[in-house]
Amino acid sequence: MTRYDIDKNHSRLGFTAKHMMFTTVRGHFADYEGYAEVEGDDYTTAKGEFKVKTASIETGVQQRDDHLRSPDFFNAPEFPEMSFRPTTITPAGGDSYRVLGDLTIRGVSKPIELDVTVEGKLEKDAWGKQRVAITALGAVNRKDWGLNWNMALETGGWLVSDTIKIEVEAAFVAESAAKAGAAA
């Protein structure tokens, strides 16, 4: 089994939400860690865990970021991390997979589904390390995790959409054989 750690220099954990029913707000989380363990090239065997610091949310607008960190949304002081743990991975054709897993936000765990594509695998990079890159797409209803705050618009509709789209681009680097052996 090979352990791959997420390469934060070549990854982005992003999301989008509709604002005022028609504009798109993009954001990402800047502080996270995670790993996946895979048997050979059989990605259906992957196990792992990913943890994200909720206070690291960035949308480009400080006032909005502060609101998202508040008890109205992530409540970062009380729930400093959210996590994702894959539970089932099934082939979806070619280099694509359907990944089911548990997403935990504000202490609430709910199953979600992600469409994951293995973008490529490099047996040896310039530093002699093995790398794998993936994209993962999905959508969740934020209210399933108690992120309920909203504001009605005078013209009808809501300020923030319930549906949040997940957009992840992640690179993973295999641990060296010596490091992996020392950890075992």
N, C-alpha and C positions, 0 to 999 in steps of 0.2 A: 504494500500500500504506500502510495506517495502522498506526502502532505504538501499542499500548495498554500502559501500565505498571500493575502491580497497585497498587491503592489499599489500603495496609495499615490505614487507619483504618476501612475498611468491608469487611474480608475476615477470614475465619477458616479456617485450615488445620487441620482437626480429624480425630480418629480415635477409634474405640472398640475395646475388647478385652474379652473375658470374663475375669473373675477368679474363681478357684475354681469354674469351670465354669458359674456361674449369675448372678453379678452383673456389671454393666457398668461398666467404668472408661472415663471420657471424658478426652480430653486434646487439646492443640493445640500448635502451634509458634508462638512469639511473634516470631521473627526470620527473615525471608525476603525475597526479592525475585524479581521475574519480569516478563516481558513477553510479549505476543503481537502478531504482525503479521498483518493481515488485508487482503485485497483487497476493498474495498467492503463489501457485506453478505454475502459468500460465506464463511461460517465454515469451510467445508471447506478453504479455502486457508490457514488459520491455521498459523503457525509460531511458535516461541517457546522459552523456557527458563525454568525456575523453580528457584531454589536456596534451600535451607532450612538454617539453622544448627541442627545436631543438639543442641547444648547448650541451645537455647532451648525444649526440650520442657517442658511444664507439664501436670501432672495434678491439681494441688491438694494433693499429698502430697510434701513435700520428700525424704523417704527414698526413696520410689519414683522420683521424678525423678532423684535422684542415681544410683540403680541403673540406670535406663534410659540414662543418659549413660556408664555404665561399660563396660568391655570385654565384659561379659555381653550387652550389647545394642548400642547405637549406637557405642560406643567414641569418644565425641566428641573426646577429645584427639588421637587419630590420624586420625579421619575427621570433620573439623569440619562438612562439608556433605554433604547428599544433594541429588539433583537429579531433575527430571522434564523430559523433552523429548518433545513430541508428534511422532508420525511419520505417522499416518494418521487422517483425520477423515472419517467417513461419516454422511450424514443417517440419522436414526432416526425420522422423522415429526415434523411440527410444528416446534417449536423445540428438538428433542432431537437429540443427536449421539452417536455411538459414537467415542470417542477412544482410539486405540492409541498407546502411547508407551513410552519407556524410562525406568524408574525405577532410579536408581543409589544404592545404600546400601552403605557400607563398601567402596567400590571395586568393587562387583559390579553390573552392569547387567542387568536383566531386563525383558522386555516386560510391560506391564499394560494393562488395559482399564478405561476410565472411562465411565460414562453421564453425559453433560453436557447440561444444559438452559440455554439462554439465557433468563434471567428477564426481561430487558428491555434496551432501548437508549434512551438519552436523547441527542437530537441536541445539546442545549445545556443545561447546568446553570446554576445561579445565577452561576457564574464564567465562563460562555461555553465550557466544555469539554464534549466528547462523552464519554459514559460507557456501559459495557456491564456487566451483572451476570450471573453464571453460578452454577449449582450443579454440583458434580461428585461422583458417588458411585461407589464401587468396593470391592473387597476383595482382599487379598493374603495369601499365606502367608508370615509373617515369616521362616520357616526358609529360604526361597529366597534370602535375603540374608545368611545366617549368623547370624541373631539366634535362637540355639538354646536359650539358657538356659531351664530350667524346673525345677519341683519337683513330685514326685509327692505327691498327697494321700493321707492314711491311708485315707480312705473311697473311694478310686478317683478317677481323673481327674488333672488337672493344674492347677497354680496359674494359669498363663497360657495363654490360647487361642493356637493357631497362626494362626487367622484374625484379621486386623486389618481393620476396616472403615474406609474413607476417606470423610470427609465434608467437602467444601470448599464454602464460600460465598465468592465472590470478586467484587470490583468492579474494573473497569479504567477508567483515564482515558486518553484520547487525548492524545498529545503535541501541543503547538501546532505549527502549520505552520512557524513560524520555527525552532523548536527542531529539528523533524524535518528541515528543509532544511539546517540547519547540520551535522547529524550525517551527512548523505549525502555 
